Amino acid sequence: MNVSGSVWPVALRHGTLTLRPLRRSDRRAWEEQRRVNAAWLTPWDATSPVPGAGPASFGQMVRWHGRQARAGTSYTWGMTLDEDGPGRDRLVGLVSLGGVQLGSVLSGAVGYWVDRREAGRGLTPTAVAMVTDWAFRGLGLHRVEVNIRPENEASLRVVQKLGLREEGLRRAYLHVDGDWRDHRSFAVTAEEVPEGLLTRWLDTRPGTR
């Protein structure tokens, strides 16, 4: 069991999907995706109630994520595809494991977004399952949760596909799109997926092994 922040950097891979730390060279792809997907992503973006808080540029964001990962408090990966060949990966989204708590809790929360042009391919459930399995096996966490606004139907489909257990509604839980928003909470514990969440997910999709 590893419950320290000394494991970073980490890359996770399944098929053509690789989860890796963001790089400065991802800036152009990131900015293009955020521009093209503004209407798809902005309503669900976490925001801060303190004006001016958070990184002001892509480079600062990359450095901030790196510091958080090395400290063991949160981990963020770019979702990339190498369908064009080895060494030519293409950024298609983001997945993170945040709010990591150790001690007697051993818990974390997964968040994610994907380029709308890549939605419906099973990439996001696969990425969430990969991160969850790493949280259990790589960090030694016991519980992983996903918190989703009730209106976010696309995100709700991800946890439904993965079979995560719903735990209830959290009132004014996260600051999203400029205000405190209610969230539905879903979770899974290591005991619920002894063979791994990715294995359980793939078992529901014939021909994806």
C-alpha positions in Angstrom: 0.0 0.0 0.0 1.3 3.4 -1.0 -0.3 6.4 0.8 2.4 9.0 0.0 2.6 11.6 -2.7 5.9 10.3 -3.9 4.5 8.2 -6.8 4.2 11.1 -9.3 4.5 11.2 -12.3 2.3 8.3 -13.3 1.0 7.3 -16.8 -1.9 4.8 -17.2 -2.7 3.0 -20.4 -5.4 0.8 -21.9 -5.4 0.2 -25.7 -4.9 3.5 -27.5 -6.0 5.5 -24.4 -3.2 6.9 -22.2 -3.6 9.0 -19.1 -0.5 11.1 -18.6 0.4 14.4 -16.8 -0.3 17.5 -18.8 2.6 19.2 -20.6 3.3 22.7 -21.6 3.1 21.5 -25.2 -0.5 20.6 -24.7 -1.5 24.3 -24.6 -2.6 24.7 -28.2 -4.7 21.5 -28.1 -6.2 22.5 -24.7 -7.1 26.0 -25.9 -8.7 24.7 -29.1 -10.8 22.1 -27.2 -11.9 24.6 -24.6 -13.0 27.0 -27.4 -14.8 24.5 -29.5 -16.4 22.8 -26.5 -17.3 26.0 -24.5 -21.1 25.4 -24.5 -20.5 21.7 -23.7 -18.1 22.2 -20.8 -18.6 25.7 -19.2 -21.9 24.9 -17.3 -20.1 22.1 -15.4 -16.7 23.8 -14.8 -15.6 24.2 -11.2 -15.1 27.9 -10.3 -13.9 29.8 -7.3 -15.9 32.1 -5.0 -12.8 34.1 -4.5 -12.1 36.4 -7.6 -8.7 35.9 -9.1 -7.9 32.7 -7.3 -6.3 29.8 -9.3 -3.8 29.7 -12.1 -4.0 32.5 -14.6 -2.4 30.7 -17.6 -2.0 27.2 -19.0 1.6 27.1 -17.9 0.7 28.0 -14.4 -2.0 25.4 -14.4 0.4 22.7 -15.5 2.9 23.7 -12.7 0.0 23.8 -10.1 -1.2 20.3 -11.0 2.4 19.0 -10.7 2.8 20.5 -7.3 -0.5 19.1 -6.1 0.4 15.6 -7.3 3.9 15.7 -5.7 2.2 16.7 -2.5 -0.2 13.8 -2.7 -3.4 15.9 -2.5 -4.7 15.6 -6.1 -3.6 14.0 -9.4 -4.5 15.2 -12.9 -4.0 13.5 -16.2 -4.6 14.5 -19.8 -6.7 11.9 -21.6 -4.8 11.2 -24.9 -5.2 8.9 -27.9 -2.4 7.6 -30.0 -4.5 6.3 -32.8 -2.2 8.2 -35.2 0.8 6.2 -34.1 3.2 5.9 -31.2 4.6 9.2 -30.0 1.8 11.1 -31.7 -0.8 11.2 -28.9 -3.8 13.5 -29.1 -5.3 15.3 -26.1 -9.0 14.6 -25.9 -9.9 15.4 -22.3 -9.0 15.5 -18.6 -9.5 13.2 -15.6 -8.5 13.9 -12.0 -8.4 12.3 -8.6 -8.7 15.1 -6.1 -9.6 15.7 -2.4 -7.3 12.8 -1.4 -7.6 12.1 2.3 -5.4 9.6 4.1 -5.4 8.4 7.7 -8.7 6.6 8.6 -10.5 7.9 5.5 -8.4 6.8 2.5 -10.7 8.5 0.0 -10.6 10.6 -3.1 -13.0 12.1 -5.7 -12.7 11.7 -9.5 -13.6 14.5 -11.9 -13.5 14.5 -15.7 -14.4 16.1 -19.0 -14.0 14.9 -22.6 -14.1 16.7 -26.0 -17.6 16.4 -27.3 -16.3 15.2 -30.6 -15.0 12.1 -28.8 -18.0 11.5 -26.6 -19.9 8.2 -26.9 -16.8 6.1 -27.5 -16.5 4.8 -23.9 -13.3 6.8 -23.3 -14.5 8.6 -20.2 -15.8 5.5 -18.3 -12.6 3.7 -19.2 -10.5 6.6 -17.9 -12.5 6.9 -14.7 -12.1 3.1 -14.2 -8.4 3.3 -14.8 -7.9 6.1 -12.3 -10.1 4.4 -9.7 -8.1 1.2 -10.0 -4.9 3.2 -9.6 -6.3 4.9 -6.5 -7.0 1.6 -4.9 -3.9 -0.3 -6.0 -1.4 2.5 -6.5 -2.3 4.8 -3.6 -4.0 2.3 -1.3 -7.2 4.3 -1.1 -10.4 2.6 0.1 -13.1 4.7 -1.4 -13.5 6.8 -4.6 -16.5 9.1 -5.2 -17.8 11.1 -8.2 -20.0 14.1 -7.6 -22.2 15.3 -10.4 -24.8 18.1 -10.9 -28.2 16.6 -11.3 -28.6 18.4 -14.6 -25.5 16.9 -16.1 -27.0 14.0 -18.0 -23.8 13.2 -20.0 -21.7 12.9 -16.8 -24.4 10.9 -15.1 -24.3 8.3 -17.9 -20.6 7.7 -17.1 -21.3 6.6 -13.5 -24.4 4.6 -14.6 -22.3 2.7 -17.1 -19.7 1.9 -14.4 -22.4 0.8 -12.0 -21.3 3.2 -9.2 -23.5 3.2 -6.1 -25.5 6.4 -5.5 -25.2 7.8 -2.0 -27.5 10.8 -2.1 -27.8 14.6 -2.8 -25.2 17.0 -1.4 -26.7 20.5 -1.1 -24.6 23.5 -2.3 -21.6 21.1 -2.4 -19.3 22.6 -5.1 -18.8 26.0 -6.6 -19.6 25.4 -10.3 -20.2 27.9 -13.1 -20.2 30.8 -10.7 -22.4 29.6 -7.8 -22.8 26.9 -5.2 -24.5 23.9 -6.8 -26.2 20.7 -5.5 -24.5 17.5 -6.6 -25.5 13.8 -6.7 -22.8 11.7 -5.0 -21.7 8.3 -6.3 -19.1 6.0 -4.8 -17.3 2.7 -5.0 -15.0 0.9 -2.5 -12.1 -1.4 -3.1 -14.1 -4.3 -1.7 -16.9 -3.8 -4.3 -14.5 -4.3 -7.2 -12.0 -6.9 -6.1 -11.0 -7.6 -9.8 -10.9 -3.9 -10.6 -13.4 -1.4 -11.9 -11.9 -1.5 -15.3 -12.4 -5.2 -15.5 -16.0 -4.9 -14.5 -16.6 -2.1 -17.0 -15.0 -4.1 -19.9 -17.0 -7.2 -19.0 -20.1 -5.2 -19.9 -18.7 -4.4 -23.3 -18.1 -7.5 -25.4 -15.1 -7.3 -27.7 -13.3 -4.5 -25.8 -10.7 -6.6 -24.1 
